[in-house]
Amino acid sequence: MLPRFLVASVLFAGLAIAQTPPCIANNDATNTIGAALTAFGFGGPNGNAYRITPGTSMLLQAAEVLTDSSLSTSTAPRGYMTLEVWDENANGLPGTRIAGGTWQTQASLGLAWQGANFDNLVVLNGSQNYWIVWRDGGANRFPLEPGGVGLPHARLVSGNWVLQPISQPLKWRGYCTQLDDANITPIGFGCVSSAGRTPTAFTNHSSAIGNANFQLEGTGFPAASVGLVVFGTDPNWVSLPVPGAGPGCMLHTDVVATATVLTGTGNEQVMHSTGFAGHTWFDFAIPSNPAFVGYLFNAQFVVLDAASLDPLPFAFSSGVRFVLF
């Protein structure tokens, strides 16, 4: 049965047509990758980095790779993936993390472009080297284009980056906007937490009628905390500043319903029940009922930031609007 607040939903005519094109990418013309799987072992998550050199300066907000997962098919689903942008050090290797985002591996996605918004804006300078770092928990297909254009490749070995002798054709897309798609629209921005990261909300799933696996995710929050996912239904809602919260903290949705969420504490190999550190999610099974086509929802994550000195010590994510179709 549908939650009651569905009844209060409003129809929304201006549906998004398609995903915004990437502003930088490599090997993304096809949806083909090789069959090789990443290793799963007790040594921890895998770390692979690929050097990029933008031709012009740009501001990145999100990224995706083409991959799929087999670990999350078990009776106790596990595994996360993280995409980050790092600068380059004097040794020509990944130096310092600039920003990144984490998402939950889901077998239901199949082979798909998937990724996350970044927890800070990324300024890329033209003709300067950077590294796209992909970390995963194992048993995922490498996002590599067979016969594609190779990029210098480094692996994380015992905590150190080691340049590999063979370049690898990474399939990735970088976006100068937050992740969107048909009927999925980002709303505003999050506000900087006490840890210096800007939480963000996104989805890798389709809001199609009958998608029982639809999921909202948040990344960049304090770890081991508790919060809310807030739902609204007003298509004309104007984001409002939150009195007592930190600078830039906005309420990006009207408040029709809320649900409790937790942020995780683990790395990319943990069970979904434990969760990745600073990541949260909410499963929103969409009924298979054509009567609900056109229903609109706004959503936003709000998580307790215990280290904040603000009177209202919470970290607010960006918002995301999704329309059932």
MITORVO-913603 format. One record per atom (N, C-alpha, C, O, CB): y negated, z negated, x negated. Coordinates in steps of 0.1 Angstrom, whole numbers, plus 5000, padded with zeros to 4 digits. Glycine has a CB too. Example, Ala and Ser with C-alpha at 12.3 -4.5 7.8 and 13.67 -1.06 7.14 Angstrom:
<nodes>
505749224868
504549224877
503349224868
503349154858
504549104887
502249294872
501149294863
500049214871
498949204866
500649434859
</nodes>
This chain:
<nodes>
501250004992
500050005000
498850004991
498849944980
500049885010
497750074996
496550074988
495749944988
495849874998
495650184993
495149914977
494249794978
493149814988
492749924991
493549764964
492649704994
491649715004
490449785000
489749855008
491349575009
490049764987
488749824984
488749974984
487750034983
488349774970
490050034984
490050174986
489450224999
488850335000
491550224985
489550145009
489050175022
487550195021
486950275029
489450075032
486950125012
485450125011
484950235002
483750255000
484949995006
485950314996
485550424987
484750534995
484850545007
486750484981
483950604987
483150714993
483650844987
484150844975
481650694991
483450954994
483751084989
482751134980
481551104982
484051185001
483151204969
482151244959
482351394958
483451444954
482351174946
481251474960
481351624961
481251684947
481951784944
480351674970
480451624938
480251684925
481251654915
481051574906
478951644920
482451714916
483551684907
483351764893
482851874893
484851734913
483751694882
483651754869
484651874869
485751864875
483951654858
484251974862
485152094861
486152094850
487252124852
484252224860
485752054838
486652054827
486051954816
484951904817
486752194821
486951944806
486551854795
485451924787
485452044785
487751814786
484451834782
483451884773
484151934760
484951864754
482451774770
483752054755
484352104743
484052014731
483051954730
483952254740
484952014721
484651934709
483551994701
483252114702
485951924700
482851914693
481851964684
482351984670
481652044662
480551874684
483551944667
484151964654
485651954656
486151874664
483651864643
486452044650
487852044652
488552114640
487952194633
488252104666
489852094639
490652174630
492052204637
492652114643
490952094617
492452324636
493752364640
493952334655
495052294659
494852304632
492952354664
493152304678
493252424687
493052404699
491952224681
493552544683
493552664691
494852664700
494852734710
493452784683
495852594696
497152594703
497552454706
497052354701
498252674695
498552444715
499152314718
500552304712
501552264719
499252294733
500652344699
501952344692
501852254680
500952264672
502352484688
502852164679
502952084666
504452084662
505352134670
502551934669
504652044650
506052034645
506851924651
506351844659
506052024630
508151924647
509051824653
509151694646
509751594650
510451884655
508551684634
508751564625
508051444631
507051444637
508051594611
508851334630
508351204636
507851114625
508451114613
509451134644
506951024628
506450924618
507550814617
508350794626
505150864623
507550744606
508550644604
508250514611
507050484614
508650614589
509350444615
509150314621
509950214612
511150224610
509650314636
509150114607
509850024598
509149884598
508049874604
509950074584
509649794591
509149654590
507949654580
507249544579
510149564586
507549764574
506449764565
505149764572
504049764565
506549874555
505149784585
503849794592
503549934597
504350024595
502749744584
502449944604
502050084609
501850184598
501650154586
500750064617
501950314602
501750414593
500250444592
499550444602
502550544597
499750484580
498350524578
498250654571
498750674560
497550414570
497750754578
497550884572
496050924574
495450904584
498450994579
495550984563
494051024563
493951164559
494651214551
493250934554
492951234565
492751374563
491251404561
490451364569
493351464575
490951474550
489551494546
488951604554
489551714556
489451524531
487751584560
486951684566
485651694560
485151594554
486851654581
484951814560
483651834555
482851904566
482952034566
483751904541
482051834574
481351904584
480352004578
479751984568
480551804593
480152124585
479252224580
477752184584
476852224577
479552354586
477552104594
476252064598
476351914602
477451864604
475652144610
475251844603
475151704607
475451694622
475051784630
473851644603
476051584626
476351564640
476651414643
476751334633
477551644644
476651384656
476851244660
478151244668
478151294679
475651194668
479251184663
480551174670
480651044678
480150944674
481651184659
481251064690
481550944698
482950924702
483350824707
480750964711
483851024699
485251014703
486051114695
485551204689
485451034718
487351104695
488251194689
489651194695
490051094702
488351164673
490351304693
491751314699
492651384688
492151454680
491751394712
493951364689
494951444682
495951484692
496051434703
495651354671
496751594688
497751644697
499051574692
499551604681
497851794696
499751494700
500951424696
501751384709
501251404720
500651304687
502851324707
503551254718
504351144712
504551134700
504451344726
504951054720
505550934716
506950914722
507150954733
504750814719
507850854714
509150824719
509350674720
510250634728
510250894711
508650594712
508850454712
508550394726
509250294730
507950384702
507550444733
507150384746
508150414757
507850374769
505850424750
509250474754
510250504765
511250384766
512050394775
511050634762
511250284758
512150174758
511850084770
510850094776
512150094745
512849994773
512649904784
511549804781
510949744790
513949824787
511149784768
510049694764
509049784757
509049794745
510449574755
508149854764
507249954758
506449894747
506049784747
506350014768
506249974736
505549924725
504750044718
505050154722
506449864714
503850004710
503150104702
501750144706
501450154718
503950224701
500950164696
499550204698
499250304687
499950324677
498550084697
498150384689
497650474679
496150444678
495450404687
497850624683
495650464666
494250444663
493650564655
494350614646
493950314654
492550614659
491750714652
490450654647
489750594654
491550844660
490150674634
488950624628
488350724619
488950824615
489350494619
487050704616
486350784606
485950694595
485350594597
485050854613
486250734583
485950664571
485050754562
485150874562
487250614563
484250684554
483450764543
484450784531
485550734531
482150694539
483950844521
484750874509
484150794497
482950784495
484751024506
485050734490
484650654478
484550744466
484750864466
485650544476
484250674454
483950754442
485250814437
485150904428
483450664432
486450774441
487650834437
488150944446
489250994444
488750724436
487350984455
487751094464
488751054474
489551144479
488251214456
488750934478
489750874488
488950804499
487750784498
490750784481
489650774510
488950694521
488350574515
489050494508
489950664532
487050544518
486350434513
486150314523
486850214522
485050474508
485250334533
484950234542
485050284556
484550394559
483550174539
485650204565
485650244579
484250244585
483450154583
486550144587
483950354592
482650364599
482850324614
482050244619
482150514598
483850374621
484150344635
485450394638
486150474631
483050404644
485950354650
487250404655
487550354669
486750294675
488350354645
488750394673
489150354687
490750354688
491350434681
488550444697
491250274696
492750254697
493150284712
492450244721
493150114693
494350344713
494850364727
496350334727
497050334716
494650504732
496850314738
498250274740
499150394741
498850494748
498450184753
500250394734
501250514734
501950504748
502350394752
502250504723
502050624754
502650634767
503550754768
503050864766
501550634779
504850734770
505750844771
505350934783
505651054782
507150794773
504750884793
504350964804
503351074801
503151164809
503850874815
502551054790
501651154786
502351284781
501751394782
500651104776
503551274776
504251384770
503451434758
502651364752
504451494780
503651564755
502851624744
501451654750
501351734759
503551754739
500451584744
499151594750
498051564739
498351494730
498951504762
496851624742
495751574734
495351434739
495151414751
494551674736
495351344730
495051204734
494251134723
494351164711
496351124737
493451034727
492650964717
491850854723
492250794733
491751064710
490650834718
489850714722
488350744719
488050824710
490350584716
487550674726
486150664722
486050574710
486850494708
485250614734
484950594702
484750514690
483950384694
483150384703
483950594679
484150284686
483550154689
482150144682
481550034682
484350044684
481650254677
480250264672
480050414670
480950494669
480050194658
478750454671
478450594669
478650634654
478450554646
476950624673
479050754652
479350804639
478450914635
478451024641
480850854638
477650894625
476751004620
477451074609
477651014598
475350944615
477751204611
478351284600
477251374594
476551444601
479451364606
477051364581
476051454574
476751584570
477851584565
475551374562
476051694572
476551824568
476951824553
476151774545
475651924571
478051894550
478451914536
478851784529
479051784516
477351984528
479051674536
479551554530
481051524534
481351554546
478651434534
481851474525
483251444528
483451314536
482751214533
484051444515
484351324546
484751214554
486251224556
486851324552
484051204568
486851114561
488251114563
488551064577
488050974582
488951014553
489451144584
489951114597
491251034594
492151084589
490151234606
491250904598
492350814596
493150804609
492550764620
491950674591
494450834609
495250814621
496350714617
497150734608
495950954625
496350604625
497350504623
498250494635
497750504647
496750364620
499550484633
500450474645
501550384642
501850344630
500950614648
502250344653
503350244651
504750294647
505650224645
503450164664
504850434647
506050494644
506750564655
506450534667
507050394638
507650664652
508350734662
507450824670
507750854682
509150644671
506350864665
505450964671
505451094663
505651094651
504050904672
505251204670
505151334663
503851344655
502851324661
505351444673
504051394643
502851414635
501951524642
502451624646
503251464621
500651504642
499751594649
499351704639
498251714634
498451524654
500351794635
500151894625
500552024630
501552044637
501051864613
499752124628
499852264632
500752344623
500452364611
498552334633
501952384627
502852464618
502052594613
501652674621
504152504626
501952604600
501252724595
499752714596
499052814593
501752844601
499252594599
497752584601
497052564588
497652574577
497452474610
495752544589
494852534577
495052384572
494752294579
493452564580
495452374560
495652234554
494352164551
493352224547
496552244542
494452034552
493351944548
493851844537
495051804539
492751864560
493051814527
493551714518
494051584525
493451544535
492451674508
495151534521
495951434528
496151304519
496551324508
497251484534
495951194525
496251064518
497050974527
496950984539
494950994513
497950894520
498750804528
498350664523
498050634512
500250824525
498550564533
498250424529
499650364525
500550354532
497750344542
499650324512
500850274506
500550134500
499750124491
501350374494
501150034506
500949894501
499549854501
499049794492
501549874487
498749904511
497349864512
496449954504
495249934505
497249724508
496950054497
496050144490
496250284494
497350334497
496450134475
495150364494
495150504497
495650584485
495150564474
493850554502
496650674488
497250754477
497150894481
497650934491
498750714474
496450974473
496351124476
497651184474
498351164465
495251184466
498051274484
499351344484
499151474478
498051534478
499851354499
500251534472
500151654465
499951784474
499551884470
501351674456
500351764487
500351874496
499351854507
499351744514
501751904502
498451944510
497551934521
498351944534
499352004535
496452044520
497751894545
498451894558
497451944569
496251914569
498851754562
497952034578
497152094588
496952004601
497552024611
497852224593
496151904599
495851814610
495351884623
494451974621
494851704606
495851854634
495351904647
494551794653
495051694659
496451954657
493151814653
492351704659
491051764664
490651884661
491951604648
490451694673
489151724679
488251614679
488551494682
489351774694
486951634674
485951534675
484951574685
484551684686
485351514661
484451474692
483551494703
482151424701
482151314696
484151444717
481151504704
479751444703
479451374716
478251334718
478751554700
480351364725
480251284738
481451184739
482351204731
480151374750
481351094748
482551014751
483551104757
483251204763
482150894759
484851054757
485951134763
485651154778
485351064785
487251064761
485851284783
485751314797
486851414800
487551454791
484351364801
486951454812
487851554816
487551594831
486651544836
489351504815
488351684836
488151714850
488251584859
489251514859
489251814855
487151554866
487051444875
487051304867
487151204874
488251444884
486751304854
486651184846
485251194839
485051284832
487751164836
484351094842
483051104836
482650964830
482750864837
481951134847
482150964818
481750834812
480350794818
479650884822
481650854796
480150664818
478850614823
478250524812
478850414809
479050534836
477150554807
476350474798
477150434785
478050504781
475950354805
476750324779
477350274767
477650124768
477050054777
476350304755
478450074759
478649924758
477549864750
476649934746
480049894752
477649734748
476649664740
477449594728
478549564729
475949554748
476749584717
477349534705
477849394706
477049304710
476349554693
479049374702
479649234703
479249154691
478649204682
481149244704
479649024690
479448944679
480048994666
479648964655
479848804681
481149074668
481849134656
481249264651
481649324642
483349164660
480149304658
479449424653
480049554659
479649664654
479449434639
480949554669
481449674674
481049684689
480649594696
483049664674
481049814693
480549844707
481649884716
482249994714
479449954706
482149794725
483349824733
483049944742
481949974746
483649704741
484150014745
484050134753
485250144762
486350104759
483850254744
485050214774
486150234783
486450384784
485550464783
485750184798
487750414786
488150564786
489550574793
490150474796
488150624772
489950694795
491350714799
491850844793
491150934790
491450724815
493150844790
493850964786
494651034797
495351124795
494750934774
494450984809
495351024820
494551104831
493351094832
495950904827
495351174838
494751254849
494651164862
495451084865
495551384852
493551184869
493351114882
493851184894
493351174905
491851074884
494951264891
495551344902
496251254912
496851154908
496451444896
496251294925
497051224935
498451214931
499051324927
496851294949
499051104932
500551084929
500751044914
501951024910
501251204932
499751034906
499950994892
500150844891
499150764891
498751034883
501350794892
501650654891
501350594878
501350474876
503150634895
501050674867
500850624854
499450624850
499150594838
501650714844
498550644859
497050644856
496750514850
497150404855
496250674868
495950514839
495550394832
494150404826
493750504821
496650364820
493450294827
492150274821
492350194809
493150094809
491150214831
491550224798
491750144785
490350104780
489350174783
492450224775
490350004773
489149954766
489449924751
490449864748
488449834773
488549964742
488749934728
487449884722
486349904727
489150064721
487549804711
486449744704
486049614709
484949564705
485249844706
486849544716
486549404721
486949304711
487749324702
487249384735
486549174713
487149064705
488549054708
489049074720
486348934709
489349014698
490848994700
491148864707
490248774707
491549004687
492348854713
492848734719
491848674729
491548554729
493148634708
491248754738
490248704747
490748744761
491748814763
488848764744
489948704771
490148724785
488948794791
487848764787
490548594793
489148874801
487948934808
488348994821
489348954827
487449044799
487549084826
487649144839
487549294837
486849344829
486649094849
488249374846
487949504848
487249504862
487849454872
489249604848
486149574863
485249564875
485349704881
485149804874
483849524871
485549714894
485649844901
484549844911
484149754918
486949854908
483949964913
482949994923
483250134929
484050204925
481549984917
482450164939
482650294946
481350364949
481350464957
483350264959
480250324943
478950384946
478650504937
478450474925
477850284946
478650624941
478450744932
476950744927
476650814918
478750864939
476050674934
474650674930
474250544923
473050524921
473850694942
475150474918
474850344912
474050374899
474350454891
476150264908
472950294897
472150304885
472450184877
472350064881
470650314889
472850204864
473150094855
472049994854
470850024853
473550144841
472449864854
471449754854
471649664842
472749634838
471549674867
470549614836
470749514825
471249384831
470949344842
469349494818
472049314823
472649184827
471849074822
471949044809
474149184823
471148994830
470448874825
471348774818
472348744822
469648804837
470848734806
471648634798
472548694788
472948624779
472348544807
472948824790
473848884781
473048944769
471848944769
474649004788
473749004760
473149054748
472349174750
472349234761
474149074737
471549214740
470749334741
471549464745
472549484738
469949364729
471049534754
471749664758
472949644767
473649744771
472249724746
473349514771
474449494780
474049534794
473149484800
474949344779
474849624800
474549684813
475749674822
476849684818
474049834811
475449664835
476449664845
476449814850
475449854856
476149564857
477549884847
477550024850
478250064863
478550174866
478350094839
478549964871
479149984884
478749874894
478449764890
480649984882
478749914907
478649814917
479949734917
480949784911
478349884931
479949624923
481149534922
481749524936
481249454945
480749384917
482849594937
483649594949
484949514947
485349444957
484049734954
485549514935
486749444933
486849414918
486249494910
488049514938
487549314914
487749284900
489249244897
489949204907
486849164895
489749254885
491049204881
490949154867
490149194859
492149324882
491749054864
491748994851
492549074841
493549134844
492448854852
491949084829
492549154818
492549064806
491748974805
491849294815
493449094796
493549024783
493349124772
493749244774
494848954782
492849084761
492849164749
493949124739
494249004739
491449164742
494449214732
495649194724
495349124710
494149094707
496349314722
496349104702
496249034690
496949104678
496849064667
496748894691
497749214681
498649274671
498149404665
496949434667
499949304678
499049474658
498749604652
499349714660
499749694672
499249604637
499449834654
499849944662
501349944665
501850024673
499650074654
502149854660
503549844663
503949744674
505149734677
504349804650
503049674679
503349564688
503749604702
503549724706
502149464689
504549524709
504849544722
503549554731
502549484728
505849434728
503649634741
502449634750
502149504756
501049474760
502749734761
503149414758
502949284764
502049194754
501449104759
504249214766
502149224741
501249154732
499949214730
498849154731
501949144718
499949344729
498649424729
498049434715
498249344706
497749364738
497349544713
496649564700
495349484700
494749464710
496249714698
495049434688
493849344687
492549414692
492149514687
493649304672
491949344702
490649404707
490849514717
489849564722
489849444696
492049544721
492349654731
492749584744
493349484744
493349754726
492349654755
492749604768
493049724777
492649834774
491749514775
493749704788
493949814797
494249764811
494449644813
495249894792
494249864821
494549834835
495249944840
494750064840
493249794843
496449924846
497250034852
496750044867
496749944874
498749994852
496550164871
495950204884
496850314890
496550434889
494450244883
497950274896
498850374902
498150444913
497750374923
500250304906
498150574913
497450654923
498550694933
499450764930
496750774917
498350664946
499350694956
499450844958
498550924956
499050634970
500650894962
500851034965
500551064979
501451084988
502351074962
499251064982
498751074996
497551164996
496451124991
498450935003
497651295000
496551384999
495251335007
494151395005
496951515005
495451235016
494251185023
493251125014
492051115018
494751085034
493651085002
492751014993
492051114983
491351064974
493450914986
492251244984
491551334976
490051324978
489551324989
492051484979
489351304967
487951294967
487451154966
486251134965
487351354980
488251054967
487850914966
487350894952
487950934942
488950814969
486250814951
485650794938
485650644934
485550554943
484150844938
485850614921
485750484916
484950474903
485050564895
487250424914
484250374901
483550334889
484350224883
484850134890
482050304890
484450214870
485150104863
484450064850
483850144844
486650134861
484649934847
484049884834
484749754830
485149684839
482549854836
484949734817
485549614812
484449514808
483449554801
486549644801
484649384811
483749284806
484649174801
485449114808
482849224818
484449134788
485449044781
484648934774
483548954768
486249124770
485148814775
484548694769
484448714754
485448754747
485348574772
483248694748
482948704734
482648564729
481448524729
481748804731
483648484726
483448344723
482548314711
481948214710
484848274720
482348414702
481548394690
480048434693
479248414684
482048474679
479748484705
478448524708
477548404710
477948304715
478448614721
476248414707
475248304709
474448334721
473548254724
474348294696
474748434729
473948464741
474348374752
475448324752
474248614745
473448344761
473648254772
474848294780
475648214785
472448234781
475048424782
476148484789
477048554778
476848674776
475748584801
477948484772
478648544760
479848634764
481048604763
479248424752
479448754768
480448854772
480148984765
478949024763
480548874787
481249064762
481049194757
481349294768
482349284775
482049224745
480349384770
480449484781
480749624775
480149664765
479149484789
481649694781
482049824777
481149924784
480349894792
483549854780
481250054780
480750164788
481450164801
482450094803
480750294780
481050254810
481750264822
482450404823
482250484814
480750254834
483350414832
484050544834
484150564849
484550474857
485450544827
483850684854
484050724868
485150814869
485250914861
482650784873
486050794879
487150884881
487250914896
487050834905
488450834876
487551044899
487651094913
489051144915
489551224907
486551204915
489651104926
491051144929
491051294933
490151334941
491651054939
491951364929
491951504933
493451554935
493651674938
491251594922
</nodes>
